[in-house]
């Protein structure tokens, strides 16, 4: 199990990985890849699920992404 905060941090890792792998920062690409196919019980884009699992693992092993200081 991960906490809500770790889930949020995993999302940040996943979105960064998605951007690095695809070069896409288009929100519609991101959302369509993460949509679930009911019949298959998995995200439409199988790589999206892998990004998510890797992000959760990264949060567990490395902690949160680098924090930015507000000025």
PQR file of N, CA, C, O and H, with PARSE charges and radii, in Angstrom:
ATOM      1  N   UNK A   1       0.841  -1.187   0.000 -0.4000 1.5000
ATOM      2  CA  UNK A   1       0.000   0.000   0.000 -0.0000 2.0000
ATOM      3  C   UNK A   1       0.884   1.248   0.000  0.5500 1.7000
ATOM      4  O   UNK A   1       1.984   1.262   0.553 -0.5500 1.4000
ATOM      5  N   UNK A   2       0.363   2.284  -0.637 -0.4000 1.5000
ATOM      6  CA  UNK A   2       1.039   3.575  -0.593 -0.0000 2.0000
ATOM      7  C   UNK A   2       0.053   4.600  -0.036  0.5500 1.7000
ATOM      8  O   UNK A   2      -1.163   4.418  -0.107 -0.5500 1.4000
ATOM      9  H   UNK A   2      -0.530   2.272  -1.086  0.4000 1.0000
ATOM     10  N   UNK A   3       0.590   5.660   0.509 -0.4000 1.5000
ATOM     11  CA  UNK A   3      -0.267   6.714   1.056 -0.0000 2.0000
ATOM     12  C   UNK A   3      -0.802   7.585  -0.073  0.5500 1.7000
ATOM     13  O   UNK A   3      -0.364   7.475  -1.218 -0.5500 1.4000
ATOM     14  H   UNK A   3       1.577   5.809   0.567  0.4000 1.0000
ATOM     15  N   UNK A   4      -1.745   8.443   0.261 -0.4000 1.5000
ATOM     16  CA  UNK A   4      -2.272   9.388  -0.734 -0.0000 2.0000
ATOM     17  C   UNK A   4      -1.149  10.274  -1.263  0.5500 1.7000
ATOM     18  O   UNK A   4      -1.079  10.548  -2.461 -0.5500 1.4000
ATOM     19  H   UNK A   4      -2.101   8.533   1.191  0.4000 1.0000
ATOM     20  N   UNK A   5      -0.268  10.723  -0.361 -0.4000 1.5000
ATOM     21  CA  UNK A   5       0.849  11.578  -0.760 -0.0000 2.0000
ATOM     22  C   UNK A   5       1.779  10.824  -1.697  0.5500 1.7000
ATOM     23  O   UNK A   5       2.220  11.379  -2.703 -0.5500 1.4000
ATOM     24  H   UNK A   5      -0.325  10.500   0.612  0.4000 1.0000
ATOM     25  N   UNK A   6       2.084   9.578  -1.388 -0.4000 1.5000
ATOM     26  CA  UNK A   6       2.942   8.769  -2.259 -0.0000 2.0000
ATOM     27  C   UNK A   6       2.271   8.537  -3.611  0.5500 1.7000
ATOM     28  O   UNK A   6       2.953   8.492  -4.635 -0.5500 1.4000
ATOM     29  H   UNK A   6       1.726   9.127  -0.570  0.4000 1.0000
ATOM     30  N   UNK A   7       0.960   8.390  -3.630 -0.4000 1.5000
ATOM     31  CA  UNK A   7       0.225   8.245  -4.884 -0.0000 2.0000
ATOM     32  C   UNK A   7       0.371   9.480  -5.753  0.5500 1.7000
ATOM     33  O   UNK A   7       0.553   9.383  -6.967 -0.5500 1.4000
ATOM     34  H   UNK A   7       0.406   8.427  -2.798  0.4000 1.0000
ATOM     35  N   UNK A   8       0.292  10.628  -5.126 -0.4000 1.5000
ATOM     36  CA  UNK A   8       0.471  11.888  -5.851 -0.0000 2.0000
ATOM     37  C   UNK A   8       1.898  11.985  -6.392  0.5500 1.7000
ATOM     38  O   UNK A   8       2.111  12.381  -7.538 -0.5500 1.4000
ATOM     39  H   UNK A   8       0.144  10.706  -4.141  0.4000 1.0000
ATOM     40  N   UNK A   9       2.860  11.624  -5.565 -0.4000 1.5000
ATOM     41  CA  UNK A   9       4.254  11.650  -5.988 -0.0000 2.0000
ATOM     42  C   UNK A   9       4.497  10.659  -7.129  0.5500 1.7000
ATOM     43  O   UNK A   9       5.248  10.951  -8.061 -0.5500 1.4000
ATOM     44  H   UNK A   9       2.687  11.302  -4.634  0.4000 1.0000
ATOM     45  N   UNK A  10       3.868   9.503  -7.054 -0.4000 1.5000
ATOM     46  CA  UNK A  10       3.987   8.518  -8.134 -0.0000 2.0000
ATOM     47  C   UNK A  10       3.410   9.088  -9.428  0.5500 1.7000
ATOM     48  O   UNK A  10       3.962   8.869 -10.506 -0.5500 1.4000
ATOM     49  H   UNK A  10       3.258   9.266  -6.297  0.4000 1.0000
ATOM     50  N   UNK A  11       2.306   9.816  -9.320 -0.4000 1.5000
ATOM     51  CA  UNK A  11       1.712  10.431 -10.503 -0.0000 2.0000
ATOM     52  C   UNK A  11       2.707  11.395 -11.147  0.5500 1.7000
ATOM     53  O   UNK A  11       2.829  11.432 -12.372 -0.5500 1.4000
ATOM     54  H   UNK A  11       1.857   9.993  -8.444  0.4000 1.0000
ATOM     55  N   UNK A  12       3.419  12.177 -10.331 -0.4000 1.5000
ATOM     56  CA  UNK A  12       4.397  13.112 -10.871 -0.0000 2.0000
ATOM     57  C   UNK A  12       5.520  12.363 -11.593  0.5500 1.7000
ATOM     58  O   UNK A  12       5.932  12.762 -12.683 -0.5500 1.4000
ATOM     59  H   UNK A  12       3.319  12.147  -9.336  0.4000 1.0000
ATOM     60  N   UNK A  13       6.012  11.287 -10.991 -0.4000 1.5000
ATOM     61  CA  UNK A  13       7.038  10.473 -11.644 -0.0000 2.0000
ATOM     62  C   UNK A  13       6.510   9.899 -12.955  0.5500 1.7000
ATOM     63  O   UNK A  13       7.207   9.914 -13.970 -0.5500 1.4000
ATOM     64  H   UNK A  13       5.677  10.964 -10.105  0.4000 1.0000
ATOM     65  N   UNK A  14       5.285   9.397 -12.933 -0.4000 1.5000
ATOM     66  CA  UNK A  14       4.713   8.770 -14.117 -0.0000 2.0000
ATOM     67  C   UNK A  14       4.556   9.775 -15.251  0.5500 1.7000
ATOM     68  O   UNK A  14       4.893   9.476 -16.397 -0.5500 1.4000
ATOM     69  H   UNK A  14       4.718   9.385 -12.109  0.4000 1.0000
ATOM     70  N   UNK A  15       4.047  10.962 -14.938 -0.4000 1.5000
ATOM     71  CA  UNK A  15       3.859  11.979 -15.973 -0.0000 2.0000
ATOM     72  C   UNK A  15       5.199  12.409 -16.566  0.5500 1.7000
ATOM     73  O   UNK A  15       5.300  12.655 -17.768 -0.5500 1.4000
ATOM     74  H   UNK A  15       3.774  11.204 -14.007  0.4000 1.0000
ATOM     75  N   UNK A  16       6.220  12.499 -15.725 -0.4000 1.5000
ATOM     76  CA  UNK A  16       7.549  12.851 -16.224 -0.0000 2.0000
ATOM     77  C   UNK A  16       8.075  11.754 -17.144  0.5500 1.7000
ATOM     78  O   UNK A  16       8.629  12.049 -18.203 -0.5500 1.4000
ATOM     79  H   UNK A  16       6.138  12.299 -14.748  0.4000 1.0000
ATOM     80  N   UNK A  17       7.909  10.498 -16.753 -0.4000 1.5000
ATOM     81  CA  UNK A  17       8.354   9.377 -17.585 -0.0000 2.0000
ATOM     82  C   UNK A  17       7.602   9.358 -18.906  0.5500 1.7000
ATOM     83  O   UNK A  17       8.189   9.102 -19.958 -0.5500 1.4000
ATOM     84  H   UNK A  17       7.459  10.258 -15.892  0.4000 1.0000
ATOM     85  N   UNK A  18       6.295   9.630 -18.850 -0.4000 1.5000
ATOM     86  CA  UNK A  18       5.477   9.649 -20.068 -0.0000 2.0000
ATOM     87  C   UNK A  18       5.983  10.731 -21.015  0.5500 1.7000
ATOM     88  O   UNK A  18       6.116  10.496 -22.216 -0.5500 1.4000
ATOM     89  H   UNK A  18       5.818   9.837 -17.996  0.4000 1.0000
ATOM     90  N   UNK A  19       6.261  11.903 -20.482 -0.4000 1.5000
ATOM     91  CA  UNK A  19       6.777  13.007 -21.288 -0.0000 2.0000
ATOM     92  C   UNK A  19       8.127  12.645 -21.910  0.5500 1.7000
ATOM     93  O   UNK A  19       8.359  12.897 -23.093 -0.5500 1.4000
ATOM     94  H   UNK A  19       6.152  12.094 -19.506  0.4000 1.0000
ATOM     95  N   UNK A  20       9.007  12.057 -21.113 -0.4000 1.5000
ATOM     96  CA  UNK A  20      10.331  11.693 -21.614 -0.0000 2.0000
ATOM     97  C   UNK A  20      10.260  10.608 -22.688  0.5500 1.7000
ATOM     98  O   UNK A  20      11.009  10.654 -23.664 -0.5500 1.4000
ATOM     99  H   UNK A  20       8.818  11.852 -20.153  0.4000 1.0000
ATOM    100  N   UNK A  21       9.369   9.636 -22.515 -0.4000 1.5000
ATOM    101  CA  UNK A  21       9.256   8.530 -23.470 -0.0000 2.0000
ATOM    102  C   UNK A  21       8.548   8.927 -24.764  0.5500 1.7000
ATOM    103  O   UNK A  21       8.929   8.483 -25.846 -0.5500 1.4000
ATOM    104  H   UNK A  21       8.761   9.598 -21.722  0.4000 1.0000
ATOM    105  N   UNK A  22       7.524   9.759 -24.651 -0.4000 1.5000
ATOM    106  CA  UNK A  22       6.699  10.072 -25.824 -0.0000 2.0000
ATOM    107  C   UNK A  22       6.969  11.445 -26.411  0.5500 1.7000
ATOM    108  O   UNK A  22       6.687  11.685 -27.585 -0.5500 1.4000
ATOM    109  H   UNK A  22       7.214  10.120 -23.772  0.4000 1.0000
ATOM    110  N   UNK A  23       7.513  12.346 -25.606 -0.4000 1.5000
ATOM    111  CA  UNK A  23       7.697  13.716 -26.063 -0.0000 2.0000
ATOM    112  C   UNK A  23       6.404  14.505 -26.096  0.5500 1.7000
ATOM    113  O   UNK A  23       6.393  15.667 -26.502 -0.5500 1.4000
ATOM    114  H   UNK A  23       7.742  12.151 -24.653  0.4000 1.0000
ATOM    115  N   UNK A  24       5.314  13.883 -25.671 -0.4000 1.5000
ATOM    116  CA  UNK A  24       4.008  14.536 -25.711 -0.0000 2.0000
ATOM    117  C   UNK A  24       3.674  15.173 -24.367  0.5500 1.7000
ATOM    118  O   UNK A  24       3.749  14.532 -23.319 -0.5500 1.4000
ATOM    119  H   UNK A  24       5.323  12.939 -25.341  0.4000 1.0000
ATOM    120  N   UNK A  25       3.305  16.440 -24.425 -0.4000 1.5000
ATOM    121  CA  UNK A  25       2.798  17.096 -23.225 -0.0000 2.0000
ATOM    122  C   UNK A  25       1.338  17.486 -23.429  0.5500 1.7000
ATOM    123  O   UNK A  25       0.808  18.353 -22.734 -0.5500 1.4000
ATOM    124  H   UNK A  25       3.244  16.961 -25.276  0.4000 1.0000
ATOM    125  N   UNK A  26       0.700  16.828 -24.394 -0.4000 1.5000
ATOM    126  CA  UNK A  26      -0.706  17.059 -24.696 -0.0000 2.0000
ATOM    127  C   UNK A  26      -1.570  16.289 -23.695  0.5500 1.7000
ATOM    128  O   UNK A  26      -1.500  15.063 -23.611 -0.5500 1.4000
ATOM    129  H   UNK A  26       1.130  16.124 -24.958  0.4000 1.0000
ATOM    130  N   UNK A  27      -2.367  17.015 -22.956 -0.4000 1.5000
ATOM    131  CA  UNK A  27      -3.195  16.391 -21.920 -0.0000 2.0000
ATOM    132  C   UNK A  27      -4.140  15.343 -22.497  0.5500 1.7000
ATOM    133  O   UNK A  27      -4.418  14.344 -21.834 -0.5500 1.4000
ATOM    134  H   UNK A  27      -2.423  18.011 -23.025  0.4000 1.0000
ATOM    135  N   UNK A  28      -4.642  15.544 -23.715 -0.4000 1.5000
ATOM    136  CA  UNK A  28      -5.548  14.548 -24.302 -0.0000 2.0000
ATOM    137  C   UNK A  28      -4.818  13.231 -24.571  0.5500 1.7000
ATOM    138  O   UNK A  28      -5.410  12.160 -24.433 -0.5500 1.4000
ATOM    139  H   UNK A  28      -4.417  16.355 -24.254  0.4000 1.0000
ATOM    140  N   UNK A  29      -3.540  13.297 -24.955 -0.4000 1.5000
ATOM    141  CA  UNK A  29      -2.760  12.068 -25.135 -0.0000 2.0000
ATOM    142  C   UNK A  29      -2.611  11.323 -23.815  0.5500 1.7000
ATOM    143  O   UNK A  29      -2.779  10.105 -23.746 -0.5500 1.4000
ATOM    144  H   UNK A  29      -3.060  14.167 -25.067  0.4000 1.0000
ATOM    145  N   UNK A  30      -2.297  12.075 -22.781 -0.4000 1.5000
ATOM    146  CA  UNK A  30      -2.092  11.481 -21.461 -0.0000 2.0000
ATOM    147  C   UNK A  30      -3.381  10.843 -20.956  0.5500 1.7000
ATOM    148  O   UNK A  30      -3.380   9.702 -20.494 -0.5500 1.4000
ATOM    149  H   UNK A  30      -2.161  13.064 -22.837  0.4000 1.0000
ATOM    150  N   UNK A  31      -4.469  11.582 -21.046 -0.4000 1.5000
ATOM    151  CA  UNK A  31      -5.744  11.062 -20.538 -0.0000 2.0000
ATOM    152  C   UNK A  31      -6.252   9.887 -21.358  0.5500 1.7000
ATOM    153  O   UNK A  31      -6.803   8.942 -20.792 -0.5500 1.4000
ATOM    154  H   UNK A  31      -4.470  12.509 -21.422  0.4000 1.0000
ATOM    155  N   UNK A  32      -6.082   9.920 -22.673 -0.4000 1.5000
ATOM    156  CA  UNK A  32      -6.565   8.804 -23.487 -0.0000 2.0000
ATOM    157  C   UNK A  32      -5.743   7.547 -23.228  0.5500 1.7000
ATOM    158  O   UNK A  32      -6.278   6.439 -23.266 -0.5500 1.4000
ATOM    159  H   UNK A  32      -5.635  10.688 -23.132  0.4000 1.0000
ATOM    160  N   UNK A  33      -4.441   7.708 -22.963 -0.4000 1.5000
ATOM    161  CA  UNK A  33      -3.614   6.550 -22.651 -0.0000 2.0000
ATOM    162  C   UNK A  33      -3.973   5.918 -21.329  0.5500 1.7000
ATOM    163  O   UNK A  33      -3.818   4.710 -21.152 -0.5500 1.4000
ATOM    164  H   UNK A  33      -4.006   8.608 -22.933  0.4000 1.0000
ATOM    165  N   UNK A  34      -4.450   6.721 -20.397 -0.4000 1.5000
ATOM    166  CA  UNK A  34      -4.793   6.220 -19.069 -0.0000 2.0000
ATOM    167  C   UNK A  34      -6.214   5.718 -18.941  0.5500 1.7000
ATOM    168  O   UNK A  34      -6.569   5.128 -17.921 -0.5500 1.4000
ATOM    169  H   UNK A  34      -4.576   7.702 -20.541  0.4000 1.0000
ATOM    170  N   UNK A  35      -7.046   5.941 -19.970 -0.4000 1.5000
ATOM    171  CA  UNK A  35      -8.428   5.459 -19.895 -0.0000 2.0000
ATOM    172  C   UNK A  35      -8.471   3.943 -19.763  0.5500 1.7000
ATOM    173  O   UNK A  35      -7.622   3.235 -20.304 -0.5500 1.4000
ATOM    174  H   UNK A  35      -6.757   6.420 -20.798  0.4000 1.0000
ATOM    175  N   UNK A  36      -9.461   3.461 -19.045 -0.4000 1.5000
ATOM    176  CA  UNK A  36      -9.620   2.017 -18.859 -0.0000 2.0000
ATOM    177  C   UNK A  36     -10.524   1.430 -19.917  0.5500 1.7000
ATOM    178  O   UNK A  36     -11.549   2.017 -20.262 -0.5500 1.4000
ATOM    179  H   UNK A  36     -10.151   4.036 -18.606  0.4000 1.0000
ATOM    180  N   UNK A  37     -10.148   0.270 -20.434 -0.4000 1.5000
ATOM    181  CA  UNK A  37     -11.027  -0.511 -21.293 -0.0000 2.0000
ATOM    182  C   UNK A  37     -11.723  -1.504 -20.386  0.5500 1.7000
ATOM    183  O   UNK A  37     -11.076  -2.363 -19.786 -0.5500 1.4000
ATOM    184  H   UNK A  37      -9.315  -0.207 -20.154  0.4000 1.0000
ATOM    185  N   UNK A  38     -13.011  -1.394 -20.283 -0.4000 1.5000
ATOM    186  CA  UNK A  38     -13.782  -2.238 -19.363 -0.0000 2.0000
ATOM    187  C   UNK A  38     -13.593  -3.716 -19.674  0.5500 1.7000
ATOM    188  O   UNK A  38     -13.380  -4.522 -18.768 -0.5500 1.4000
ATOM    189  H   UNK A  38     -13.537  -0.696 -20.769  0.4000 1.0000
ATOM    190  N   UNK A  39     -13.670  -4.073 -20.948 -0.4000 1.5000
ATOM    191  CA  UNK A  39     -13.577  -5.490 -21.316 -0.0000 2.0000
ATOM    192  C   UNK A  39     -12.224  -6.087 -20.925  0.5500 1.7000
ATOM    193  O   UNK A  39     -12.143  -7.241 -20.503 -0.5500 1.4000
ATOM    194  H   UNK A  39     -13.842  -3.419 -21.684  0.4000 1.0000
ATOM    195  N   UNK A  40     -11.180  -5.298 -21.067 -0.4000 1.5000
ATOM    196  CA  UNK A  40      -9.827  -5.801 -20.791 -0.0000 2.0000
ATOM    197  C   UNK A  40      -9.398  -5.554 -19.349  0.5500 1.7000
ATOM    198  O   UNK A  40      -8.429  -6.150 -18.879 -0.5500 1.4000
ATOM    199  H   UNK A  40     -11.246  -4.361 -21.409  0.4000 1.0000
ATOM    200  N   UNK A  41     -10.116  -4.675 -18.643 -0.4000 1.5000
ATOM    201  CA  UNK A  41      -9.790  -4.318 -17.258 -0.0000 2.0000
ATOM    202  C   UNK A  41      -8.350  -3.817 -17.137  0.5500 1.7000
ATOM    203  O   UNK A  41      -7.618  -4.188 -16.219 -0.5500 1.4000
ATOM    204  H   UNK A  41     -10.903  -4.190 -19.025  0.4000 1.0000
ATOM    205  N   UNK A  42      -7.965  -2.961 -18.092 -0.4000 1.5000
ATOM    206  CA  UNK A  42      -6.625  -2.374 -18.096 -0.0000 2.0000
ATOM    207  C   UNK A  42      -6.667  -1.056 -18.848  0.5500 1.7000
ATOM    208  O   UNK A  42      -7.616  -0.795 -19.587 -0.5500 1.4000
ATOM    209  H   UNK A  42      -8.559  -2.659 -18.837  0.4000 1.0000
ATOM    210  N   UNK A  43      -5.649  -0.221 -18.670 -0.4000 1.5000
ATOM    211  CA  UNK A  43      -5.605   1.036 -19.419 -0.0000 2.0000
ATOM    212  C   UNK A  43      -5.510   0.792 -20.929  0.5500 1.7000
ATOM    213  O   UNK A  43      -4.989  -0.232 -21.371 -0.5500 1.4000
ATOM    214  H   UNK A  43      -4.878  -0.433 -18.070  0.4000 1.0000
ATOM    215  N   UNK A  44      -6.015   1.732 -21.700 -0.4000 1.5000
ATOM    216  CA  UNK A  44      -5.992   1.620 -23.159 -0.0000 2.0000
ATOM    217  C   UNK A  44      -4.565   1.481 -23.682  0.5500 1.7000
ATOM    218  O   UNK A  44      -4.318   0.736 -24.631 -0.5500 1.4000
ATOM    219  H   UNK A  44      -6.439   2.564 -21.341  0.4000 1.0000
ATOM    220  N   UNK A  45      -3.644   2.186 -23.074 -0.4000 1.5000
ATOM    221  CA  UNK A  45      -2.240   2.132 -23.468 -0.0000 2.0000
ATOM    222  C   UNK A  45      -1.496   1.275 -22.447  0.5500 1.7000
ATOM    223  O   UNK A  45      -1.336   1.678 -21.295 -0.5500 1.4000
ATOM    224  H   UNK A  45      -3.844   2.791 -22.303  0.4000 1.0000
ATOM    225  N   UNK A  46      -1.045   0.100 -22.865 -0.4000 1.5000
ATOM    226  CA  UNK A  46      -0.395  -0.817 -21.912 -0.0000 2.0000
ATOM    227  C   UNK A  46       0.884  -0.219 -21.341  0.5500 1.7000
ATOM    228  O   UNK A  46       1.250  -0.531 -20.208 -0.5500 1.4000
ATOM    229  H   UNK A  46      -1.175  -0.228 -23.801  0.4000 1.0000
ATOM    230  N   UNK A  47       1.565   0.625 -22.089 -0.4000 1.5000
ATOM    231  CA  UNK A  47       2.777   1.265 -21.578 -0.0000 2.0000
ATOM    232  C   UNK A  47       2.442   2.202 -20.424  0.5500 1.7000
ATOM    233  O   UNK A  47       3.239   2.371 -19.501 -0.5500 1.4000
ATOM    234  H   UNK A  47       1.268   0.879 -23.009  0.4000 1.0000
ATOM    235  N   UNK A  48       1.262   2.808 -20.480 -0.4000 1.5000
ATOM    236  CA  UNK A  48       0.820   3.720 -19.425 -0.0000 2.0000
ATOM    237  C   UNK A  48       0.795   2.999 -18.081  0.5500 1.7000
ATOM    238  O   UNK A  48       1.227   3.546 -17.066 -0.5500 1.4000
ATOM    239  H   UNK A  48       0.615   2.670 -21.229  0.4000 1.0000
ATOM    240  N   UNK A  49       0.288   1.775 -18.083 -0.4000 1.5000
ATOM    241  CA  UNK A  49       0.243   0.977 -16.856 -0.0000 2.0000
ATOM    242  C   UNK A  49       1.655   0.693 -16.362  0.5500 1.7000
ATOM    243  O   UNK A  49       1.908   0.754 -15.159 -0.5500 1.4000
ATOM    244  H   UNK A  49      -0.063   1.331 -18.907  0.4000 1.0000
ATOM    245  N   UNK A  50       2.574   0.388 -17.262 -0.4000 1.5000
ATOM    246  CA  UNK A  50       3.958   0.134 -16.874 -0.0000 2.0000
ATOM    247  C   UNK A  50       4.600   1.380 -16.279  0.5500 1.7000
ATOM    248  O   UNK A  50       5.337   1.282 -15.298 -0.5500 1.4000
ATOM    249  H   UNK A  50       2.369   0.339 -18.239  0.4000 1.0000
ATOM    250  N   UNK A  51       4.332   2.560 -16.862 -0.4000 1.5000
ATOM    251  CA  UNK A  51       4.838   3.814 -16.297 -0.0000 2.0000
ATOM    252  C   UNK A  51       4.344   3.977 -14.864  0.5500 1.7000
ATOM    253  O   UNK A  51       5.092   4.398 -13.982 -0.5500 1.4000
ATOM    254  H   UNK A  51       3.733   2.639 -17.659  0.4000 1.0000
ATOM    255  N   UNK A  52       3.073   3.639 -14.644 -0.4000 1.5000
ATOM    256  CA  UNK A  52       2.471   3.786 -13.321 -0.0000 2.0000
ATOM    257  C   UNK A  52       3.148   2.858 -12.310  0.5500 1.7000
ATOM    258  O   UNK A  52       3.510   3.286 -11.214 -0.5500 1.4000
ATOM    259  H   UNK A  52       2.465   3.298 -15.360  0.4000 1.0000
ATOM    260  N   UNK A  53       3.317   1.590 -12.682 -0.4000 1.5000
ATOM    261  CA  UNK A  53       3.942   0.630 -11.770 -0.0000 2.0000
ATOM    262  C   UNK A  53       5.383   1.034 -11.460  0.5500 1.7000
ATOM    263  O   UNK A  53       5.828   0.922 -10.318 -0.5500 1.4000
ATOM    264  H   UNK A  53       3.023   1.242 -13.572  0.4000 1.0000
ATOM    265  N   UNK A  54       6.109   1.502 -12.472 -0.4000 1.5000
ATOM    266  CA  UNK A  54       7.479   1.959 -12.255 -0.0000 2.0000
ATOM    267  C   UNK A  54       7.510   3.174 -11.325  0.5500 1.7000
ATOM    268  O   UNK A  54       8.399   3.300 -10.484 -0.5500 1.4000
ATOM    269  H   UNK A  54       5.747   1.593 -13.400  0.4000 1.0000
ATOM    270  N   UNK A  55       6.529   4.063 -11.487 -0.4000 1.5000
ATOM    271  CA  UNK A  55       6.467   5.263 -10.649 -0.0000 2.0000
ATOM    272  C   UNK A  55       6.203   4.909  -9.193  0.5500 1.7000
ATOM    273  O   UNK A  55       6.803   5.494  -8.291 -0.5500 1.4000
ATOM    274  H   UNK A  55       5.807   3.961 -12.171  0.4000 1.0000
ATOM    275  N   UNK A  56       5.313   3.959  -8.959 -0.4000 1.5000
ATOM    276  CA  UNK A  56       5.035   3.524  -7.586 -0.0000 2.0000
ATOM    277  C   UNK A  56       6.292   2.924  -6.974  0.5500 1.7000
ATOM    278  O   UNK A  56       6.633   3.216  -5.828 -0.5500 1.4000
ATOM    279  H   UNK A  56       4.826   3.484  -9.691  0.4000 1.0000
ATOM    280  N   UNK A  57       6.978   2.089  -7.741 -0.4000 1.5000
ATOM    281  CA  UNK A  57       8.214   1.478  -7.257 -0.0000 2.0000
ATOM    282  C   UNK A  57       9.260   2.546  -6.944  0.5500 1.7000
ATOM    283  O   UNK A  57       9.980   2.445  -5.951 -0.5500 1.4000
ATOM    284  H   UNK A  57       6.701   1.852  -8.672  0.4000 1.0000
ATOM    285  N   UNK A  58       9.339   3.564  -7.792 -0.4000 1.5000
ATOM    286  CA  UNK A  58      10.309   4.632  -7.583 -0.0000 2.0000
ATOM    287  C   UNK A  58      10.012   5.410  -6.300  0.5500 1.7000
ATOM    288  O   UNK A  58      10.932   5.751  -5.556 -0.5500 1.4000
ATOM    289  H   UNK A  58       8.755   3.646  -8.599  0.4000 1.0000
ATOM    290  N   UNK A  59       8.745   5.689  -6.041 -0.4000 1.5000
ATOM    291  CA  UNK A  59       8.369   6.392  -4.810 -0.0000 2.0000
ATOM    292  C   UNK A  59       8.755   5.561  -3.592  0.5500 1.7000
ATOM    293  O   UNK A  59       9.268   6.088  -2.605 -0.5500 1.4000
ATOM    294  H   UNK A  59       7.998   5.412  -6.645  0.4000 1.0000
ATOM    295  N   UNK A  60       8.503   4.262  -3.671 -0.4000 1.5000
ATOM    296  CA  UNK A  60       8.831   3.386  -2.543 -0.0000 2.0000
ATOM    297  C   UNK A  60      10.338   3.320  -2.299  0.5500 1.7000
ATOM    298  O   UNK A  60      10.783   3.284  -1.152 -0.5500 1.4000
ATOM    299  H   UNK A  60       8.086   3.834  -4.473  0.4000 1.0000
ATOM    300  N   UNK A  61      11.121   3.304  -3.380 -0.4000 1.5000
ATOM    301  CA  UNK A  61      12.570   3.147  -3.244 -0.0000 2.0000
ATOM    302  C   UNK A  61      13.304   4.467  -3.041  0.5500 1.7000
ATOM    303  O   UNK A  61      14.258   4.535  -2.265 -0.5500 1.4000
ATOM    304  H   UNK A  61      10.759   3.333  -4.312  0.4000 1.0000
ATOM    305  N   UNK A  62      12.861   5.529  -3.742 -0.4000 1.5000
ATOM    306  CA  UNK A  62      13.613   6.783  -3.746 -0.0000 2.0000
ATOM    307  C   UNK A  62      12.930   7.927  -3.015  0.5500 1.7000
ATOM    308  O   UNK A  62      13.546   8.963  -2.764 -0.5500 1.4000
ATOM    309  H   UNK A  62      12.087   5.474  -4.372  0.4000 1.0000
ATOM    310  N   UNK A  63      11.663   7.744  -2.675 -0.4000 1.5000
ATOM    311  CA  UNK A  63      10.933   8.826  -2.033 -0.0000 2.0000
ATOM    312  C   UNK A  63      10.391   9.803  -3.052  0.5500 1.7000
ATOM    313  O   UNK A  63      10.327   9.491  -4.241 -0.5500 1.4000
ATOM    314  H   UNK A  63      11.163   6.903  -2.879  0.4000 1.0000
ATOM    315  N   UNK A  64       9.997  10.991  -2.597 -0.4000 1.5000
ATOM    316  CA  UNK A  64       9.355  11.944  -3.486 -0.0000 2.0000
ATOM    317  C   UNK A  64      10.321  12.535  -4.506  0.5500 1.7000
ATOM    318  O   UNK A  64      11.536  12.529  -4.307 -0.5500 1.4000
ATOM    319  H   UNK A  64      10.049  11.245  -1.631  0.4000 1.0000
ATOM    320  N   UNK A  65       9.755  13.049  -5.614 -0.4000 1.5000
ATOM    321  CA  UNK A  65      10.600  13.748  -6.572 -0.0000 2.0000
ATOM    322  C   UNK A  65      11.213  14.990  -5.891  0.5500 1.7000
ATOM    323  O   UNK A  65      10.735  15.430  -4.846 -0.5500 1.4000
ATOM    324  H   UNK A  65       8.768  13.053  -5.776  0.4000 1.0000
ATOM    325  N   UNK A  66      12.261  15.538  -6.491 -0.4000 1.5000
ATOM    326  CA  UNK A  66      12.864  16.726  -5.900 -0.0000 2.0000
ATOM    327  C   UNK A  66      11.825  17.829  -5.689  0.5500 1.7000
ATOM    328  O   UNK A  66      11.014  18.116  -6.569 -0.5500 1.4000
ATOM    329  H   UNK A  66      12.649  15.180  -7.340  0.4000 1.0000
ATOM    330  N   UNK A  67      11.867  18.430  -4.519 -0.4000 1.5000
ATOM    331  CA  UNK A  67      10.907  19.481  -4.193 -0.0000 2.0000
ATOM    332  C   UNK A  67      11.449  20.833  -4.655  0.5500 1.7000
ATOM    333  O   UNK A  67      12.657  21.064  -4.686 -0.5500 1.4000
ATOM    334  H   UNK A  67      12.525  18.197  -3.803  0.4000 1.0000
ATOM    335  N   UNK A  68      10.526  21.709  -5.010 -0.4000 1.5000
ATOM    336  CA  UNK A  68      10.909  23.065  -5.406 -0.0000 2.0000
ATOM    337  C   UNK A  68      10.574  24.025  -4.291  0.5500 1.7000
ATOM    338  O   UNK A  68       9.544  23.896  -3.630 -0.5500 1.4000
ATOM    339  H   UNK A  68       9.544  21.521  -4.985  0.4000 1.0000
ATOM    340  N   UNK A  69      11.441  24.979  -4.087 -0.4000 1.5000
ATOM    341  CA  UNK A  69      11.232  25.971  -3.045 -0.0000 2.0000
ATOM    342  C   UNK A  69      10.445  27.150  -3.626  0.5500 1.7000
ATOM    343  O   UNK A  69      10.788  27.682  -4.682 -0.5500 1.4000
ATOM    344  H   UNK A  69      12.278  25.084  -4.623  0.4000 1.0000
ATOM    345  N   UNK A  70       9.399  27.541  -2.926 -0.4000 1.5000
ATOM    346  CA  UNK A  70       8.626  28.701  -3.347 -0.0000 2.0000
ATOM    347  C   UNK A  70       9.353  29.966  -2.926  0.5500 1.7000
ATOM    348  O   UNK A  70       9.897  30.046  -1.825 -0.5500 1.4000
ATOM    349  H   UNK A  70       9.121  27.109  -2.068  0.4000 1.0000
ATOM    350  N   UNK A  71       9.359  30.935  -3.796 -0.4000 1.5000
ATOM    351  CA  UNK A  71      10.028  32.215  -3.497 -0.0000 2.0000
ATOM    352  C   UNK A  71       8.996  33.301  -3.368  0.5500 1.7000
ATOM    353  O   UNK A  71       9.342  34.455  -3.119 -0.5500 1.4000
ATOM    354  H   UNK A  71       8.917  30.870  -4.691  0.4000 1.0000
TER
END
